[in-house]
Amino acid sequence: MNVTFPWPPSVLSPNVRAHWSKKSKAAKSLRRVCHLLTLEAGIRGVPWDGDIHLFVDYYPPDRRARDQDNMIAASKALFDGLADALSVNDKRFRLHPYVKEEIGGMVKVKICEGPTA
């Protein structure tokens, strides 16, 4: 199961010092968009119990250097929207992030039962 999400807004980065209401609005919007994109991709649940492995490929919008851990933190609302669509608790997610060299401004997620890509 694969789904492509938009790049998280910069205001969601842990390094940005923005007003809480601006961050909250961006997070709610991203969560809703990711929920809808997951449903649109025909993904409505997982047919297994236990861990859900997410192979997350980050395609940055430009060539600026970014920290992988900050990308994951900025993607919290993205993963929440995915969990909403799958009707699961996001504590089941096991992330396997990878930052791609290509520019794209998107996040591609492959959902698997086991840790093999």
Secondary structure by P-SEA (a helix, b strand, c coil): cbbbbccccccccccccccaaaaaaaaaaaaaaaaaaaaaacccccccccbbbbbbbbbccccccccaaaaaaaaaaaaaaaaaaacccccccccbbbbbcccccbbbbbbbccccc
